[in-house]
Amino acid sequence: MERKNANIDDVIRTVETASAKELEELAGIREAVEDLKGERVATVDPVSRSVSALNR
């Protein structure tokens, strides 16, 4: 359920969590690219971009 009146701490925490997930995803992409350069196939787990998933 979406909250109508989130306080600033909740907003900051959500942004920080989303940023951390984005950095994790970018690291996985970088690793996959490096693996492909080395002719090794890598798999990267998908990262959910849903804010509701971040707050569970």
ROLO-530381 format. One record per residue: residue number from 1; x, y, z of N, C-alpha, C, O, CB in turn. Coordinates in Angstrom, 1 decimal. Each point is the difference from the previous one (the first is absolute). Last residue first. Glycine has a CB too. Layout:
# residues N
+-----+--------+--------+--------+--------+--------+--------+--------+--------+--------+--------+--------+--------+--------+--------+--------+
:   k :   n.c1 :   n.c2 :   n.c3 :  ca.c1 :  ca.c2 :  ca.c3 :   c.c1 :   c.c2 :   c.c3 :   o.c1 :   o.c2 :   o.c3 :  cb.c1 :  cb.c2 :  cb.c3 :
+-----+--------+--------+--------+--------+--------+--------+--------+--------+--------+--------+--------+--------+--------+--------+--------+
: NUM :      X :      Y :      Z :      X :      Y :      Z :      X :      Y :      Z :      X :      Y :      Z :      X :      Y :      Z :
...
+-----+--------+--------+--------+--------+--------+--------+--------+--------+--------+--------+--------+--------+--------+--------+--------+
//
This chain:
# residues 56
+-----+--------+--------+--------+--------+--------+--------+--------+--------+--------+--------+--------+--------+--------+--------+--------+
:   k :   n.c1 :   n.c2 :   n.c3 :  ca.c1 :  ca.c2 :  ca.c3 :   c.c1 :   c.c2 :   c.c3 :   o.c1 :   o.c2 :   o.c3 :  cb.c1 :  cb.c2 :  cb.c3 :
+-----+--------+--------+--------+--------+--------+--------+--------+--------+--------+--------+--------+--------+--------+--------+--------+
:  56 :   10.3 :   -3.8 :    1.4 :   -0.5 :   -1.3 :    0.7 :    0.8 :   -0.4 :    1.1 :   -0.3 :   -1.0 :    0.7 :   -0.7 :    0.3 :   -2.8 :
:  55 :    1.5 :    4.4 :   -1.2 :   -0.4 :    0.3 :    1.3 :   -0.6 :   -1.2 :    0.7 :   -0.6 :    0.2 :    1.1 :    0.1 :    2.1 :   -1.8 :
:  54 :    2.0 :   -2.2 :   -3.9 :    1.2 :    0.4 :    0.8 :   -0.4 :    0.2 :    1.5 :    0.8 :   -0.1 :    0.9 :    0.1 :    1.2 :   -2.9 :
:  53 :   -4.1 :   -2.2 :   -1.4 :    0.8 :   -1.2 :    0.3 :    1.2 :    0.4 :    0.9 :    0.4 :   -0.8 :    0.8 :   -1.1 :   -0.2 :   -3.0 :
:  52 :   -2.2 :    4.4 :    0.7 :   -0.7 :   -0.8 :    1.0 :    0.8 :   -1.3 :    0.3 :    0.0 :   -0.4 :    1.1 :   -2.2 :    1.3 :   -2.0 :
:  51 :    3.7 :    2.0 :   -2.5 :    0.3 :    0.6 :    1.3 :   -0.7 :   -0.8 :    1.1 :    0.5 :   -0.2 :    1.1 :   -0.3 :    2.4 :   -2.1 :
:  50 :    1.5 :   -4.1 :   -3.8 :   -1.2 :    0.4 :    0.7 :    0.3 :    0.5 :    1.4 :    0.7 :   -0.7 :    0.8 :   -2.0 :   -1.0 :   -2.1 :
:  49 :    4.2 :   -0.4 :   -2.1 :    0.1 :    1.5 :    0.1 :   -1.3 :    0.5 :    0.7 :   -0.1 :    1.3 :    0.1 :    1.5 :   -1.2 :   -2.2 :
:  48 :    1.7 :   -5.0 :    2.0 :   -1.3 :    0.7 :    0.0 :    0.1 :    1.5 :    0.1 :    0.8 :    0.5 :    0.9 :   -1.8 :   -2.6 :    0.1 :
:  47 :    4.6 :   -1.4 :   -3.1 :   -0.2 :    0.8 :    1.2 :   -1.3 :    0.7 :   -0.1 :   -0.3 :    0.7 :   -1.0 :    2.8 :   -0.4 :    1.4 :
:  46 :   -0.1 :   -5.1 :   -2.6 :   -0.7 :    1.3 :   -0.2 :   -0.2 :    0.7 :    1.3 :   -0.2 :   -0.7 :    1.1 :   -1.0 :   -0.2 :   -3.1 :
:  45 :    5.4 :   -2.4 :    1.0 :   -1.4 :    0.0 :    0.5 :   -0.7 :    1.3 :   -0.2 :    0.7 :    1.1 :    0.2 :    0.0 :   -2.8 :    1.5 :
:  44 :    3.3 :   -0.4 :   -4.7 :   -0.3 :    1.0 :    0.9 :   -1.4 :   -0.1 :    0.5 :   -0.9 :    0.0 :   -0.8 :    2.6 :    1.6 :   -0.3 :
:  43 :    2.4 :   -4.7 :   -1.5 :   -1.4 :    0.3 :    0.2 :   -0.1 :    1.0 :    1.1 :    0.8 :    0.0 :    1.0 :   -1.5 :   -2.3 :   -1.7 :
:  42 :    4.7 :    0.8 :   -3.2 :   -0.4 :    0.3 :    1.4 :   -1.5 :    0.2 :    0.1 :   -0.6 :    0.4 :   -1.0 :    2.9 :    0.6 :    1.5 :
:  41 :    1.9 :   -3.2 :   -3.9 :   -1.3 :    0.5 :    0.1 :   -0.4 :    0.1 :    1.5 :    0.2 :   -0.9 :    0.8 :   -0.8 :   -0.2 :   -3.0 :
:  40 :    5.5 :    1.5 :   -0.5 :   -0.8 :   -0.8 :    1.0 :   -1.4 :    0.6 :    0.1 :   -0.1 :    1.2 :    0.1 :    2.3 :   -1.8 :    1.2 :
:  39 :    1.7 :    2.4 :   -3.9 :   -0.7 :   -1.1 :   -0.6 :   -0.7 :   -0.9 :    0.9 :   -0.2 :   -1.2 :   -0.3 :    1.9 :    1.4 :   -1.5 :
:  38 :    0.4 :    4.1 :    2.7 :    0.9 :   -1.1 :    0.3 :   -0.6 :   -1.3 :   -0.6 :    0.5 :   -1.1 :    0.3 :    0.3 :    2.2 :    1.7 :
:  37 :   -3.2 :    2.9 :   -2.3 :    1.3 :    0.3 :   -0.6 :    0.9 :   -1.1 :    0.1 :    0.9 :   -0.3 :   -0.8 :   -1.2 :    2.7 :    1.4 :
:  36 :   -3.8 :   -2.8 :    1.6 :   -0.1 :   -0.1 :   -1.4 :    1.3 :    0.3 :   -0.7 :    0.3 :   -0.6 :   -1.1 :   -2.8 :    1.1 :    1.3 :
:  35 :    2.3 :    0.2 :    4.4 :    0.0 :   -1.4 :   -0.3 :   -0.1 :   -0.3 :   -1.5 :    0.6 :   -0.9 :   -0.5 :   -1.6 :    0.5 :    2.8 :
:  34 :    0.7 :    4.9 :   -0.8 :    1.4 :   -0.5 :    0.1 :    0.0 :   -1.5 :   -0.3 :    1.0 :   -0.5 :   -0.6 :   -0.5 :    2.3 :    2.4 :
:  33 :   -4.7 :    0.1 :   -1.7 :    0.7 :    0.5 :   -1.1 :    1.5 :   -0.5 :    0.0 :    0.5 :   -0.4 :   -1.0 :   -2.0 :    2.5 :    0.9 :
:  32 :   -1.3 :   -3.1 :    3.8 :   -0.4 :   -0.7 :   -1.2 :    0.8 :    0.4 :   -1.2 :    0.4 :   -0.8 :   -0.8 :   -2.7 :    0.6 :    1.8 :
:  31 :    3.0 :    2.6 :    3.0 :    0.5 :   -1.4 :    0.1 :   -0.3 :   -0.8 :   -1.3 :    0.8 :   -0.7 :   -0.5 :   -1.0 :    0.8 :    3.0 :
:  30 :   -1.8 :    4.2 :   -2.1 :    1.5 :    0.1 :   -0.2 :    0.6 :   -1.4 :    0.0 :    0.9 :   -0.3 :   -0.9 :   -0.9 :    2.6 :    1.9 :
:  29 :   -4.5 :   -2.1 :    0.2 :    0.2 :    0.2 :   -1.4 :    1.5 :    0.1 :   -0.4 :    0.4 :   -0.5 :   -1.0 :   -2.7 :    1.7 :    1.0 :
:  28 :    1.2 :   -1.5 :    4.5 :   -0.3 :   -1.3 :   -0.7 :    0.1 :    0.2 :   -1.5 :    0.5 :   -1.0 :   -0.6 :   -2.0 :    0.4 :    2.5 :
:  27 :    1.9 :    4.4 :    0.8 :    1.2 :   -0.9 :    0.2 :   -0.2 :   -1.3 :   -0.7 :    0.9 :   -0.6 :   -0.5 :   -0.5 :    1.7 :    2.7 :
:  26 :   -4.0 :    1.9 :   -2.3 :    1.1 :    0.5 :   -0.8 :    1.3 :   -0.9 :    0.2 :    0.7 :   -0.3 :   -1.0 :   -1.6 :    2.6 :    1.1 :
:  25 :   -2.8 :   -3.1 :    2.7 :   -0.3 :   -0.4 :   -1.4 :    1.1 :    0.4 :   -0.9 :    0.4 :   -0.8 :   -0.9 :   -2.9 :    1.0 :    1.4 :
:  24 :    2.8 :    1.3 :    3.9 :    0.2 :   -1.5 :    0.0 :   -0.3 :   -0.5 :   -1.5 :    0.8 :   -0.9 :   -0.5 :   -1.5 :    0.7 :    3.0 :
:  23 :   -0.1 :    4.7 :   -1.6 :    1.5 :   -0.3 :    0.0 :    0.3 :   -1.5 :   -0.1 :    0.9 :   -0.4 :   -0.7 :   -0.6 :    2.5 :    2.0 :
:  22 :   -4.8 :   -0.7 :   -0.8 :    0.5 :    0.4 :   -1.4 :    1.5 :   -0.3 :   -0.1 :    0.5 :   -0.5 :   -1.0 :   -2.3 :    2.2 :    0.9 :
:  21 :   -0.3 :   -2.4 :    4.3 :   -0.4 :   -1.0 :   -0.9 :    0.5 :    0.3 :   -1.4 :    0.4 :   -0.9 :   -0.8 :   -2.4 :    0.5 :    2.2 :
:  20 :    2.7 :    3.6 :    1.9 :    0.9 :   -1.1 :    0.2 :   -0.4 :   -1.2 :   -0.9 :    0.9 :   -0.7 :   -0.5 :   -0.7 :    1.4 :    2.9 :
:  19 :   -2.8 :    3.2 :   -2.6 :    1.3 :    0.3 :   -0.5 :    0.9 :   -1.2 :    0.2 :    0.8 :   -0.4 :   -0.9 :   -1.1 :    2.8 :    1.4 :
:  18 :   -4.0 :   -2.6 :    1.4 :    0.0 :   -0.1 :   -1.5 :    1.3 :    0.2 :   -0.6 :    0.4 :   -0.7 :   -0.9 :   -2.8 :    1.5 :    0.9 :
:  17 :    2.1 :   -0.1 :    4.6 :   -0.2 :   -1.5 :   -0.3 :    0.0 :   -0.2 :   -1.5 :    0.6 :   -0.9 :   -0.5 :   -1.9 :    0.6 :    2.6 :
:  16 :    1.4 :    4.7 :   -0.6 :    1.2 :   -0.6 :    0.3 :    0.0 :   -1.5 :   -0.4 :    0.9 :   -0.5 :   -0.5 :   -0.5 :    2.2 :    2.3 :
:  15 :   -4.4 :    0.8 :   -2.1 :    0.9 :    0.4 :   -1.0 :    1.4 :   -0.7 :    0.2 :    0.6 :   -0.5 :   -1.0 :   -1.8 :    2.7 :    0.7 :
:  14 :   -2.1 :   -2.8 :    3.6 :   -0.4 :   -0.7 :   -1.2 :    1.0 :    0.3 :   -1.2 :    0.3 :   -0.9 :   -0.7 :   -2.7 :    1.0 :    1.5 :
:  13 :    3.0 :    2.1 :    3.3 :    0.3 :   -1.4 :    0.2 :   -0.3 :   -0.7 :   -1.3 :    0.7 :   -0.9 :   -0.4 :   -1.1 :    1.0 :    2.9 :
:  12 :   -0.9 :    4.4 :   -2.2 :    1.5 :   -0.1 :   -0.1 :    0.4 :   -1.5 :    0.0 :    0.8 :   -0.5 :   -0.8 :   -0.5 :    2.8 :    1.9 :
:  11 :   -4.8 :   -1.3 :   -0.4 :    0.3 :    0.3 :   -1.4 :    1.5 :   -0.2 :   -0.2 :    0.5 :   -0.6 :   -0.9 :   -2.4 :    2.2 :    0.8 :
:  10 :    0.2 :   -2.0 :    4.5 :   -0.4 :   -1.1 :   -0.8 :    0.4 :    0.2 :   -1.5 :    0.4 :   -1.0 :   -0.6 :   -2.3 :    0.6 :    2.2 :
:   9 :    2.7 :    3.9 :    1.4 :    0.9 :   -1.1 :    0.3 :   -0.4 :   -1.2 :   -0.8 :    0.9 :   -0.8 :   -0.5 :   -0.5 :    1.7 :    2.8 :
:   8 :   -3.1 :    2.9 :   -2.6 :    1.2 :    0.2 :   -0.7 :    1.0 :   -1.2 :    0.2 :    0.7 :   -0.4 :   -0.9 :   -1.1 :    2.9 :    1.0 :
:   7 :   -4.8 :   -3.6 :    0.5 :    0.8 :    1.1 :    0.5 :    1.4 :    0.0 :   -0.7 :    0.3 :   -1.0 :   -0.7 :   -1.4 :    0.9 :    3.0 :
:   6 :   -3.9 :   -1.4 :   -4.2 :    1.3 :   -0.5 :    0.5 :    0.8 :    1.1 :    0.5 :    0.0 :    1.1 :   -0.6 :   -0.1 :   -2.9 :   -1.1 :
:   5 :   -5.1 :    1.0 :    0.4 :    0.8 :    1.0 :    0.6 :    1.3 :   -0.5 :    0.6 :    0.2 :   -0.2 :    1.2 :   -2.3 :    1.4 :   -0.6 :
:   4 :   -1.0 :   -3.9 :   -3.1 :   -0.3 :    1.3 :   -0.5 :    0.9 :    1.0 :    0.5 :    0.4 :    1.0 :   -0.7 :   -2.7 :   -1.6 :    0.4 :
:   3 :    3.1 :   -4.8 :   -0.5 :   -0.3 :    1.0 :    1.0 :   -0.2 :    1.3 :   -0.6 :    0.8 :    0.4 :   -1.0 :    0.5 :   -1.7 :    2.7 :
:   2 :   -2.2 :   -3.8 :   -3.7 :    0.8 :    1.2 :   -0.2 :   -0.4 :    1.0 :    1.1 :   -1.2 :    0.2 :    0.3 :    1.4 :   -0.6 :   -2.8 :
:   1 :   -0.4 :   -5.2 :    2.4 :   -0.8 :    1.2 :    0.0 :    0.9 :    1.2 :    0.0 :    0.9 :    0.1 :    0.8 :   -2.8 :   -1.3 :    0.4 :
+-----+--------+--------+--------+--------+--------+--------+--------+--------+--------+--------+--------+--------+--------+--------+--------+
//
